[in-house]
Structures are given as C-alpha cells and as structure tokens.
Amino acid sequence: MTRKKLTYLIFLLPIPVIVASLFVGPAGNSSFISFFRWFFMADETINSEMLTNILLQVRMPRILLVFITGGILAVSGAALQAIFRNPLVDPYVLGLSSGAAFGAALGLWLAVIPVQLSAFVFALAAVGLSYYMARKNKQISIVSLILAGIITNGIFTALLTIIQIMSDPFKLQSIVHWTMGNFHNANWDRLQMAILPMLAGLVILFVMRWKLNVIALGDEEAASAGLNPGRLKLWILTGATLAGSAAVAVSGIIGLYGLIVPHVVRMIFGVDNQRTLIINFLVGGTFLTLIDNISRTLAGFEIPIGVFTMLIGAPFFIWLLKKSNVGWEH
Amino acid sequence: MTQNKAVEIKNLSFGYHHHSIISNVNVDFYRNQFTVILGRNGSGKSTLLRLMAGLLPHCQGEIKINAVSIQKSFNAVKEAKIGFLAQKHKAVFPFTVEEVVLTGRAAFINWLPGKEDRKITLDSLERIGIMHLKNRIYTELSGGEQQLVMIARLLAGQPEILLLDEPISHLDYNNQIHFIHLIKELIKEGLTIIAILHDPNLAFLAGDRFVFIHNQMVQSYEGHEPWTAPLVKEIFHDNLTFIPHGDKVVFIPSLQ
C-alpha cells in the first residue's frame, strides 16, 4: 500500500472503530445484534433503556476518553522526541507519570480532594520541578533535563511508596489499579473535566508542529535560523505537559504507548511533523481504542490497559534500542 | 569607505565567569569579500563568529552590521541578513533534504511554511546545484553532500553575509576544494563570506582578507601581506619552508 492510501485509511478508520467499539463489552445484552433488533426491528424484548444507557452513558464516554488519551500520548510523545532529539523518549520522561501516580494515591488515601484533580496538579508539578532543576544560566540542556526527570521520578515514586505503606489493603488495591491505567470508571463528567487542558495542550502542539522540525535539528540550528530554542522548547513542553497531565489524570499510566506510536508513524509516514502530528493523533487514538476493547473483553475481569501496552511495548522497545542509533552526542 | 564595511567591531570583549576569551577586539570585515579567520584552537575564533551571529550576547564593545549597531537580542537572519553555519551538526531524525533546507526559512515563518517559502527552498537547492538530492534522506548523505545541504539551508534565509565556522574541517580534500570553489561562486554572486579555516595554504590561495587571532590579539591583512606577517610563524609553526606559487606563496612544515 502506498503512503498516500495509508494516510486515507488512517483518516477514515477512527469513526468505524469508535462505532464498532460501542458494541464491545462484557454486558451480554448490549451486542450489535441486540441493538439492531431494537433499533430496526422494534424488538420489544430488548430493554431499550438499559441498552442506550450502556451505549451512551458507559461506553461512549469511555471510548472517547480512550481515543483522546491515545492521541495525546502519541502527539506529546512525538513532540518530546523532537525536542529531545531522541526517538526513544516518551511523554513520561520528565516525571509526569510518577507525579500523577503520587497525586492520585494522595487523593485516594485522603479522600478529600478529587483524585483526578490531584493527579493532574502533581503531574504538572513534577514536570515543573524537572524543568526548574535542569535550568542553568537560562539554558536547558537535554541531558540535564533527562537527569532531572529521573530524579523527579525517584522523588515521587518514593513518596508514592510511603502512601502505599500507610494505606489499607482496599485503598492499596485501587492505587495499584490506578497506576496501571484504568478507564473502567470513565464517564461524561470525567471527560468534561479533562477536555479543556487536553484541548489547550493539543492546540499548542498543533500550531507549533512545523517548528518541531526546526528544533529537532538542534538548538544551534534553530537559533541560527532565527528562532529562540529555549522559548520554543518551553512552549512545546507546556503543550505536551498540559495535555499529557490531563490524560494521565483521567486514564492512569499507559506505559510505552507514547514512545512506540510516534516511532511507528515515523517509520511509515516520515519525520515531517507538519504532516505526521495529526496522523499520530489518529493512529494513537484508534489503536488505544482497539487495545482497550481487548482489555475489556479478554478476561472475566478488566485487565488494566497499562499492562497490555507495557507487555506489547517492551519487546518492541528492546528491538528499537538494538537497531537504532540513539546516542546523545550534543 | 564605511559603506564597504559589512561588519565593524569596536572594542569588543567577551568571557565566561571572569575568564576572558576575547578582549578589546577591533576589526572590520568588508562587503563582497572572502575573509578567512585563522588562529589556533581555543583562540576565540568561534566566539567572535558567534558574537557576530547574535548567538552570544556581547558584554562590552560594539558590533555594527551594515553600519547598524546590533542589540543584545536581535534576529540575525531577519534583521541583519546573516547566515551562520555551526562547526558540527549531527542530525538524528531522517528528514529529507528539502525538509532540512526549508527550516532555514524559520525566521520568516509564523506557524507553517507557505508556498513562497517552499519556492525559495527549491531555489536555494538549485543555486547550490543539489536539486537531485531534494528527496534524499539527509542523514544518509555523505559529509560533503550534507555540508552543501547546510549551505542551501543558509541561503534559504536569503542572507547577505555568511559566517562559516570551520566549514571544511570534516570534508575530504577533494570536497574541501569543491567547497572553496562554491564560496568563490557565492562571492561573485554578491555575498560577503567570513569563514574560519585551519589550512593556511587553502586560506591564502582563496581568501581576499585574513584575520589572525592569537593570544587575544587580532590583526587583519589583505592580499599578499600575511606571508610577511610575524604572526604566521607564531600561529602555525616556527619552522616553515615558504614556496612561491604563481603570485602567491604557500608553505610546508619542515619535519625532522
């Protein structure tokens, strides 16, 4: 298939995938056949209220949340890979995920602040801390940013452990469940809560998408072409962090996904971010929706989606690591 | 004479943390000439070039480009029509040549590149004679080809002055000579080029004017003057054999 045909496919696929996913799930009376019989054949035996409730109140918000989260992880992964000039960076590199995990655990433990809000705030705070630590002489070097991210991850993981030790087993279970990614209690309220920072972050990244190409060539190259690399990086980090924090706050940690999707997109569609950022969003959304369908139906209970992405992603990551040249040379 | 000066530098000093790198430099660079900057490693050549390119803020003194004094934060490409080529460049992502050259338009692009920017990109590929590389992957090109792409990228910014930091140090001898020819071509087209070179013979054969930087001293020479300059032996080696070559002189080291 040519690149052009594939692009059409990527643009056309989301709608049928989203619609089909509405009929995937553990509730037996909500299959497409039931829907068809109720909608087109006016089958009285179908409980229409329950059916529409499952489809529109339970599944629809979840699918949309999954789709947007997948898209955000891919887009912010691609953006961070460009500014770090490294194809093996993921959206969590600056401590976003451990900050969010700590925030969520704190929320679950204290039970006085909303879990999502707490996760969002601490995710932002973690990235802010990394950025602050890495800033020296008004400059941000990539290596110090990565190291600051490692330290931030360490700090918040340590704090998370303290909360886990102090929590009772029931709360501990929900904390663990949260950290591996969970969409099972998604609803319209949650989507509504997260959508504003998500869209704000995405808009920033989309208007900057061509400039990602400039910064991907190097700070020096960006500066000599007349851009301010520090300011550019700050904007991109802000966009990726806003959207990423909102996504991680409502979805939990979905490991490796934001690393792998941009990589696959790059292999197929090239590196021009002006063209590929939207492709990243659509591919990221579509595939996470499909993975979520599996996690909802594979076992009698719901397998956290982060388990899937991690187990599928890890071998792929190792393969990438062995095959590609990803050293930081400046 | 002032109109002929592309860059005027007066009493310029720069250093990091009380460590002076260049101090009290006075030197002029002339329009439509090929000026070569020569000096040992660490003598402050790159710093001088970076200061002119606006990549470093100068602390003391004055830099005038086209008779206009430049401010601390100025956009070299847009306001002073300066193109700067850094010494080393290592690309990570497999961008196509066209995509790389297009980024040279960044100073003129608000959000996304327009038709005009893409046209100028193709024009500069044409000008350097590398149109055939347009769709090739930059990271897969040879060092010589990559350097031509970077020059095309500079030209996409439509500069009048090119500042090149050791543009041929990583090229093989044949490509070095090709690159010098390209510089002479661009001079003929009206550009002003200031480059740091390490090979004195190539420099003296090709350059119009020579700026030596040594022990925080800056001296400039024109035409045949450098061969009689005491700085030549001081910078390069004190045991050199001079060989006449046409109306010029080349030299080789005496190795024992």
Interface residues (C-beta under 8 A of the other chain):
Chain A: A82 R85 N86 P87 V207 M208 R209 W210 K211 N213 V214 A216 L217 G218 E220 E221 A222 A223 S224 A225 G226 L227 R266 G270 V271 D272 Q274 V326 E329 H330
Chain B: A53 L55 N75 A76 V77 K78 G83 F84 L85 A86 K88 H89 K90 A91 V92 F93 P94 F95 T96 E99 V100 L102 T103 G104 R105 A106 A107 F108 I109 W111 L112 P113 R153 G157
